[in-house]
Amino acid sequence: MTKNEKVMFWRRHVADCQASGLSGRAYAKRAGISVSDLSYWRKRSAANPETRASAAGCDTGFLPIRLGGARAADSPALEIGLVSGRLIRLTGPVDPEWLAAVIQLLETPCC
């Protein structure tokens, strides 16, 4: 397995674990993977949110976006679907750093 394949493998497991609602131990047992490896990759993912997106930007559910310009009053709100299934709906301009912090908080495993 190449380094990139390994990273993709674990990113997928981290996302699937979060989406499953199971504890890390229960998910690892069900998936047939090491609890300690899953724990390591969950911590690594939470500590380094910029590493969560691939070069394509889609394997974790995040796509790169460019913020700028005013939104017309009658244009629809921006909706951001997260890997966890949560939906963020923006109806006005927001600070990009604040938005990144909110997304990181919502996508960081609680267990």
Protein Blocks (a to p, Z undefined) as FASTA:
>chain_A
ZZklmmmmmmmmmmmmmmnopafklmmmmnopafklmmmmmmmmmmmmmlmpcfkopmno
pacddeedjddfkbccdddddfkopacddfbdcdfklmmmmmmmmmpcfZZ
